[in-house]
Amino acid sequence: MINFVMPDLYPASAEIFILVMACVLLLVDLFAGKGRRWLAYLMAQLTLAGCFGITFITMDGQGVTTFSNMFVDDLFADFLKLALYPAVAIMLVYSRAYLAARNLDRGEFYLLVLFATLGMMVMISASHFVTVYLGLELLALSMYALVAIDRDSVRATEAAMKYFVLGSMASGLLLYGMSMVYGAVGTLEIAEMGQRIALGGGNKTVLVFGLVFVIAGLAFKLGVVPFHMWIPDVYHGAPTAVTLLLGSAPKLAAFAITLRVLVTGLAELAEHWQVMLMILAALSIALGNLAAIAQRNLKRMLAYSAISHMGFMLLGVLSGIVGGDPRFTLNAYSSAMFYAIAYVLMSLGAFGMILLLSRAGFEAEDIDDFKGLNRRSPWFAAIMMILMFSMAGVPFFVGFFAKFAVLQAVVAANQVWLAVFAVLFSLVGAFYYLRVVKVMYFDAPTDTAPIEAPRDMRILLSINGLAVAFVGLLPEGVLKYSIYATYTFLLGS
């Protein structure tokens, strides 16, 4: 006789809420008809607001596991989710006019966005390899469909096919690595896995081989070299609204599972994965910045930029445990978390500017499309300049402080050469960001059409740009919560 124990559903309240609301949205959209497409948008925004409220209310700082220790609700997860919901909500605001102009503002778009958000939430709270994989695949399948949502676009269909094939291969690598780790230690539960390895359990050779495949799968989700091949083509081929989602919120979820798997489960193998991450980070920073210089398409430029930024984030992760010494963990991991949040904020603004200048029949995705923007709209030219300066790491914007936080963690971990390497390639990267600023302020405009965008998008994009400047001047608030969330995560690891 099987004794079924009812799991505690309270820690997963937000996940249950978004799943129920996604099902409700599916039914409402079915009966609402084409004339009420605004209803799906409104329901998606209310769902995200509800998730934010539920997560905030249920947040008590205590780590709680449920579903047979497969799902964890701790401050680390709550903090990342509270950053995730606004990122997705902002994406929806920026995308609405763009989608409507291309007849893509259908209920299935908002439904897939909610399912992708659910996948990210599951990834952030995963404490078991099965949950990690479930969240990853829910996000990935939703993104495959979103990339191909413009069925009349050959470019989008091609991008979706590339993404699907390479994503499936990466999922296979990750699953194979997980199976090898399971075969070595006999458990799929991440925390239990860490304890067994610390006690000397498991075949070390099998574990290291499994670790290689796990890191390969995680590297694909982060989009770092040499698993970056899909990033430029998918960013370029997907509708810009989808690129905005792909280039922002999933980075938070990928950061969360990277930390949970490597720090909670495989910390005893740090001497091995630290070297792997060091190679991935160095190659990503170098190739990302060098390849971006040659790009004339802004979406492809931001794609290579994303590769270099994820390399920077990995610098924080690899600096946490050096030579078996865990003294640097809190400083390094909190810096990496701050960097991930800062990058999402900057990425939302940069792709939001592309959506702002796009209109029916015109994609403002080339750098030349920003020529003379200062003459057309001095305010939004200033916002774009703030975003580009921040991504380049110019003081005193949030991008500068994020890079500074990661680099001081690297130096504290006695990896000075790596910090110098990263700074040199950041200087190389400044070229292509400043080129966009030069085009906006010193070139004659090729397009004199007035910028038409909904008022809510204009206001939110302005706030987004100002937040990049404000958080850079006063980073203590976000950094303090990053340190506290990381501290509770390390206590529970």
Residue pairs with C-beta under 8 A, 6 or more apart in sequence:
7 66
7 67
7 68
8 64
8 66
9 16
9 66
10 58
10 64
10 66
11 58
11 64
11 65
11 66
11 71
11 72
11 73
11 125
12 66
12 67
12 71
12 73
12 125
13 54
13 58
14 51
14 54
14 55
14 58
14 81
14 121
15 118
15 121
15 122
15 125
17 47
17 50
17 51
17 54
18 47
18 50
18 51
18 114
18 117
18 118
18 121
19 118
21 43
21 46
21 47
21 50
21 114
22 47
22 111
22 114
22 115
22 118
24 43
25 40
25 43
25 44
25 47
25 107
25 110
25 111
25 114
26 107
26 111
28 39
28 40
28 43
28 107
29 39
29 40
29 106
29 107
29 108
29 110
29 111
30 107
32 39
32 40
32 107
37 100
37 105
37 106
37 107
40 105
40 106
40 107
40 109
40 110
40 111
41 92
41 96
41 105
41 110
43 110
44 92
44 110
44 113
44 114
45 89
45 92
45 93
47 114
48 85
48 86
48 88
48 89
48 92
48 117
49 85
49 89
51 81
51 85
51 117
51 121
52 82
52 85
52 86
55 78
55 81
55 82
55 85
56 78
56 82
58 73
58 78
59 75
59 78
59 82
61 75
61 488
62 74
63 72
63 73
63 74
63 75
63 488
63 492
64 72
64 73
64 74
65 71
65 72
65 73
65 127
66 73
67 131
69 127
69 128
69 189
69 191
69 192
70 126
70 127
70 128
70 130
70 131
70 189
71 122
71 125
71 126
71 127
71 128
71 131
72 125
72 126
72 127
72 492
73 125
74 488
74 489
74 492
75 484
75 485
75 488
75 489
76 256
76 259
76 485
76 486
76 488
76 489
76 492
77 124
77 125
77 256
78 485
79 481
79 482
79 485
80 124
80 252
80 253
80 255
80 256
80 337
80 485
81 121
81 124
81 125
83 252
83 341
83 344
84 117
84 120
84 121
84 124
84 249
84 252
84 253
85 117
87 248
87 249
87 252
87 344
87 348
88 113
88 117
88 245
88 249
90 348
90 352
90 460
90 464
91 113
91 241
91 244
91 245
91 248
91 249
91 348
92 110
92 113
93 456
93 457
93 460
94 241
94 244
94 348
94 351
94 352
94 355
94 356
94 457
94 460
94 461
95 240
95 241
95 244
95 245
95 355
96 105
96 454
96 457
97 355
97 453
97 454
97 457
98 104
98 239
98 240
98 241
98 355
98 358
99 105
99 109
99 239
99 241
101 358
101 359
101 360
102 150
102 239
102 360
104 149
104 150
104 239
104 241
108 145
108 149
109 146
109 149
112 142
112 145
112 146
112 149
113 142
113 146
113 245
115 138
115 142
116 138
116 139
116 142
116 143
116 146
116 245
116 250
117 249
118 138
119 135
119 136
119 137
119 138
119 139
119 140
119 142
119 253
120 135
120 139
120 249
120 250
120 252
120 253
121 135
121 253
122 131
122 134
122 135
122 138
123 132
123 135
123 136
123 139
123 253
123 254
123 256
123 257
124 135
124 252
124 253
124 256
124 257
125 131
126 132
126 134
126 135
126 190
126 256
126 257
126 260
127 189
127 190
127 191
127 260
127 264
128 188
128 189
128 190
129 178
129 181
129 182
129 188
129 189
129 190
130 188
132 178
132 190
132 257
132 260
132 261
133 171
133 174
133 175
133 178
135 253
135 257
136 171
136 174
136 221
136 257
137 171
139 250
139 253
140 167
140 171
143 163
143 242
143 245
143 246
143 250
144 160
144 163
144 164
144 167
145 160
146 238
146 242
146 245
146 246
147 156
147 159
147 160
147 163
147 234
147 237
147 238
147 239
147 242
147 246
148 156
148 157
148 159
148 160
148 161
149 156
149 239
149 242
150 156
150 239
151 157
153 237
153 239
155 236
155 237
156 237
156 238
156 239
158 233
158 237
159 233
159 234
159 236
159 237
159 238
160 234
160 237
160 238
162 230
162 233
162 234
162 237
163 230
163 234
166 220
166 229
166 230
167 220
167 230
170 216
170 217
170 220
170 221
170 227
171 217
173 213
173 216
173 217
173 220
174 213
174 214
174 216
174 217
174 218
174 220
175 217
176 213
177 210
177 211
177 212
177 213
177 214
177 215
177 216
177 217
178 188
178 210
178 213
178 214
179 210
180 206
180 207
180 209
180 210
180 213
181 193
181 206
181 207
181 210
181 211
181 214
181 265
181 266
182 188
183 206
183 210
184 202
184 203
184 206
184 207
184 210
185 193
185 196
185 197
185 201
185 202
185 207
186 196
186 201
186 202
187 193
187 196
190 260
190 261
190 264
190 265
191 264
191 265
191 492
191 493
193 265
193 266
194 264
194 265
194 266
194 267
194 268
194 493
196 202
197 207
197 265
197 266
197 268
197 269
198 267
198 268
207 266
207 269
208 269
208 272
211 266
211 269
211 272
211 273
211 276
212 276
214 261
214 266
215 262
215 273
215 276
215 277
215 280
216 227
218 254
218 257
218 258
218 261
219 227
219 280
220 227
220 230
221 250
221 254
221 257
222 251
222 254
222 255
222 258
222 310
222 313
222 314
223 230
223 231
223 306
223 307
223 310
224 280
224 281
224 283
224 284
224 307
224 310
224 311
224 314
225 280
225 283
225 284
225 287
225 288
225 307
225 311
226 283
228 284
228 287
228 288
228 307
231 303
231 304
231 306
231 307
232 291
232 300
232 303
232 304
234 243
234 246
234 303
235 243
235 246
235 247
235 299
235 300
235 302
235 303
235 306
236 243
236 297
236 299
236 300
236 303
236 365
238 246
240 299
240 351
240 354
240 355
240 358
240 363
240 365
241 355
243 299
243 351
244 347
244 348
244 351
244 352
244 355
247 302
247 303
247 306
247 347
247 351
248 344
248 347
248 348
248 351
249 344
251 310
251 313
251 340
251 343
251 344
251 347
252 340
252 341
252 344
255 313
255 336
255 337
255 340
258 317
259 317
259 333
259 336
259 489
262 270
262 273
262 317
263 320
263 321
263 329
263 333
263 489
263 490
263 493
264 492
264 493
266 273
267 321
267 493
270 320
270 321
270 324
271 323
271 324
273 318
274 318
274 321
274 322
277 314
277 317
277 318
278 318
278 415
278 418
280 311
280 314
281 311
281 312
281 314
281 315
281 318
281 418
282 311
282 418
282 421
283 311
284 307
284 308
284 310
284 311
284 314
285 308
285 311
285 312
285 421
285 422
285 425
285 426
286 421
286 425
287 304
287 307
287 308
288 304
288 305
288 306
288 307
288 308
288 309
288 311
288 429
289 304
289 305
289 308
289 425
289 426
289 428
289 429
289 432
290 425
290 428
291 304
291 307
292 301
292 304
292 305
292 308
292 429
292 432
293 428
293 431
293 432
295 301
295 304
295 367
295 432
296 366
296 367
296 368
297 365
297 366
297 367
298 354
298 365
298 366
298 367
298 369
298 370
298 436
299 351
299 354
299 365
301 367
301 432
302 347
302 350
302 351
305 391
305 429
305 432
305 433
306 343
306 347
308 425
308 429
309 339
309 343
309 391
311 422
312 339
312 402
312 403
312 406
312 422
313 336
313 339
313 340
313 343
313 406
314 336
315 336
315 406
315 407
315 409
315 410
315 418
315 422
316 332
316 333
316 335
316 336
316 337
316 339
316 405
316 406
316 409
316 410
317 332
317 333
317 336
318 332
319 328
319 332
319 406
319 409
319 410
319 412
319 413
319 415
320 326
320 328
320 329
320 332
320 333
320 413
321 328
321 329
322 328
322 413
322 414
322 415
328 409
328 412
328 413
329 490
330 483
330 486
330 487
330 490
331 408
331 409
331 412
332 409
332 410
332 412
332 413
333 486
333 489
333 490
334 479
334 482
334 483
334 485
334 486
334 487
335 402
335 405
335 406
335 408
335 409
335 482
336 406
336 409
337 482
337 485
337 486
338 402
338 405
338 475
338 478
338 479
338 482
339 402
339 403
339 405
339 406
341 478
341 482
342 398
342 399
342 401
342 402
342 471
342 478
343 399
343 402
345 398
345 464
345 467
345 468
345 471
346 387
346 390
346 391
346 398
346 399
346 468
348 464
349 383
349 386
349 387
349 461
349 464
349 465
349 468
350 384
350 387
350 388
350 391
352 457
352 460
352 461
352 464
353 380
353 383
353 384
353 387
353 461
354 364
354 365
355 457
356 364
356 380
356 451
356 453
356 457
356 458
356 461
357 364
357 369
357 370
357 373
357 451
358 364
358 365
359 449
359 452
364 370
367 435
367 436
367 439
368 439
368 446
369 446
369 447
370 384
370 436
370 439
370 440
371 439
371 440
371 443
371 444
371 445
371 446
371 447
372 440
372 443
372 444
372 445
372 446
373 380
373 381
373 384
373 439
373 440
373 445
374 381
374 440
374 441
375 445
376 445
376 447
376 448
376 450
376 451
377 451
379 462
380 451
380 461
381 440
381 441
382 465
383 461
383 462
383 464
383 465
383 466
384 436
384 437
384 440
384 465
385 437
385 440
385 441
386 397
386 465
386 466
386 468
386 469
387 465
387 468
388 433
388 434
388 436
388 437
389 397
389 399
389 433
389 437
390 397
390 398
390 399
390 400
390 468
390 469
390 472
391 399
391 433
392 399
392 426
392 429
392 430
392 433
392 434
393 399
393 400
393 403
393 426
393 429
393 430
394 400
394 430
395 472
396 472
396 473
397 468
397 469
397 472
398 467
398 468
398 469
398 471
398 472
398 475
399 468
399 472
400 472
401 471
401 472
401 475
403 422
403 426
405 475
405 479
407 419
407 422
407 423
410 416
410 418
410 419
410 422
411 419
471 477
471 478
